[in-house]
Amino acid sequence: LPPIRGAGARASVFFRAQSQCPPAGSQVSRIVSTRVRSGPKGQFPATWLRRLRQRLRVSDVVLQEAFSGLRFDAPLDLQNPGDGSGTLFVVEQGGVIWSVTSTGGVFTKKAFLDISLKTEKSGEQGLLGMAFHPRYRENGHFFVHYTARDTGTSVISRYTRSSSDSAVADNGSEVVILTQEQPFSNHNGGGLAFGPDG
């Protein structure tokens, strides 16, 4: 929960709510928010939880297939480059990043980057995250986080899209930014993101 300083201060609180949908047991999540006002000592009032529950009606949760007709192997990240192209990128744990486009409601995918020879899907290891540079449209840079094959070392690298085909990455453009040896094969993080400062 965000800090609220002073009596009567207001804040927006955001939650990711997950709902079990029987009988298949699928999980659906949605982002909801509620406005709260702090109490006399700056604490959250008891009413904020009741207001949140009122926002989370089961009827509001809808399960919808994102990319009809497409299948992915252990997808764990979905990214938008923010370049206005409408292309989305699906990251597979095994080491492949797919670009997904839609034409007339028909979805197609194309391999954007394949580093499956540098990593492998094993438990909580593999290709774990991706983030586009805030100026991706101009410089073509993006970053990935993966577990190095055989050593288990965490690697964060920068790649660049191909100069001859903007629909694919240049597999030979890797610049290693950071490596970190890991004592265990799990709980090594994964997601990458740029902050508001770029």
N, C-alpha and C positions, 0 to 999 in steps of 0.2 A: 504494500500500500504506500502511496506517496506521502511524504511528511506534510502535515498541515500546521502552520505556525499561527498561534493566536486564536482567541475565542471568536467564534462566528465566521472563521475563514471558510472559503468554499474551494472545492477541488473536484475534478472529474476523475473517477476511478474506472480503470479498464480491466476486464476479466476475459480470459479465454475459457469458455464453458464447453465441457464435453458431455455428450449424452449417449447412453447406450441404447441402440435401436434394436429391439427384439424383432424376429427371433434370431437373426444372423449375428447379432452382437457387434455390429459395426459401430465405430466411434465417429461422431460428427462434432466438429467444434465450430464455434462462432465467437466473434468478439462483441461484447456488450459493454456499455458504460452506464454509469449512474452518477448523478450529482449528489454530493454530501456536504453538510455543514458541520464544522467541528463544534464540540461542546464547550462549556465554560473554561476547561483547562486545556483545550486544543485537541481533545481526544475525539475519536469517531463515535457518533451516537449509535445506540442500539438499533435505531430505525433503518440505518443504511443497508443492513443485511436483508430486512424485510422488503425494502424497495428493490433490491437486486433480484430477489426471488420472484418478484412480480414481473420483472423484465424477462425472466427465463421460462416462458411458457413452452411446454413440449411441442405444441402445435407450430411454434415459430421455427423449429429445427427441421430442415429439409436436406435429404441426401441426394446429391445430383452428380452424375458422372462428369468429370472434368473434360476428358478428351475421348469422346466416343469413338470406338473402333481401334484405339491405340493401346498397346500393352507395354509395360516397362518391367525390368527386373530389379527389384529392391530399390525403388525410388525413395530418396530421403530429403530432397531439397527441390524447391521450385523458385526460379528467379526471373525477374523482369529487368532487362538492361536499361530501361528508362530512356530509350533512344527514339521512342515514338513509332517503332516498327510494328508493335503489337506481337512480336515474337516472344514466346516464353521458353525457358530452358529447364529441363528436367535432369537432375543429377542422380545417376545410379551409383550405388555403393561399389559395384564392380569396376568402376573406372571410366564409364562413358557418360558424356553430357550430350543430351539430345536437344536440338532446337525444334520447337513445335509451332507450326503456323496453321492458320485456318483460311480456307478459300471457299466461299459459299456455304459455310457451315460444315465443310469437310476438313478434318484435321489430318495433317501429315507431319512426320517427324524425319529428321536428318541428323546423322551423327555430327556433332559440332567439335567435340574433343574426345579422343580415346587414349587414356593413359593406363589401360588395363594391364600392360606389361610392367608398369612401375608399382602397381598396388594390387591387392586382391581382396575380395570380399570374404571376411572371416570374422564372425562374431560382431564386435563393435569397431572393426577396422575396415579400411578401404578408402574410397573417395567420399569425404564426409561433408564437404561444404564448398560453396562458390559465392563470390561477390563480384559485381561489376564495378569498375572504376566510375566515380561520379561523372567523368568526362569520357565515357566509353565511346560515345558517338564520334568524338574527335580522335582519341588515341588508340582505341581498340583494345585497351588493357582490361583484363579480368584476373581474379585471383582464386586459387583453389587450395583446399586443405586435404591432404591425403596421408595415409599410412604407407611408408615405404615397404615394398615387398622384402621379405626375409629379415630385415632389421627391426621392423616395428616402430621406427622413428617417425614422429609427426613432422610433416613437411608442409610449409606454406610457400607457394610459388606464384609468380606472375606469368601469365601467358598473354599472347597478342593474337587477335584475329588475323587471318591470312590477308596479305596485301593483294593477292590475285583473286580471292573469292571471299567476300565478306560474310558468307553463310557458314564458313568453317573457320576453326582456329588453326594457327600454325603450330603443329605439334613440336617443332624444333625451337620454339621461341621461349622455352622455360627459363626463367630467372628465379633461382631459389632465394627467397627472402629470409626464411627462418627455418631452423630444424631444432627439434627437441627430442632427446632420447626419452623413452617412456619405460618405467619400471614394470608396468602391467599392460595387458592388451585391452583393457576396458577403461571407461571413464576418462577418455583423453580429449574430450571436447569435439568440435566439428564445425559448427556454424561460423560463417564469416559475415561481417557487416561493416559498412562505413557509418561513422557517426555524423551528426549535423555539421561538424567542422570540416568534413571531407577527408 
